[in-house]
Amino acid sequence: MEGVQNIRMVVHSHFANHYRTSDVVRPEVHGLNFRKLSFAQADHLVRPFSVDEVKQAVWDCDSCKSPGPDGVNIGFIKDFWHELKDDFLRFLWNSIGMES
């Protein structure tokens, strides 16, 4: 294949065929009975998280993976938890709009 126009037509044709709509049967959810949360259960989903929950989440992470842009990884937070926990929790609470 040579020529800009010919290549353009082949590429366009390929992707037009590849992404064209097709008749796909999609499952419906009408008429299904889903379990519903009670108001108490729903309130439980938005309650403030505790220090113990945050600590458990931190400790569940691998210490040496995924350093941030500053080179600090989860191991640093674990090693200095006692000194950092208040600032760490304040950051988390502020990021979701809760007050400490």
Secondary structure, 3 states (H helix, E strand, C coil): CCCHHHHHHHHHHHHHHHCCCCCCCCCCCCCCCCCCCCHHHHHHHCCCCCHHHHHHHHHCCCCCCCCCCCCCCHHHHHHCHHHHHHHHHHHHHHHCCCCC
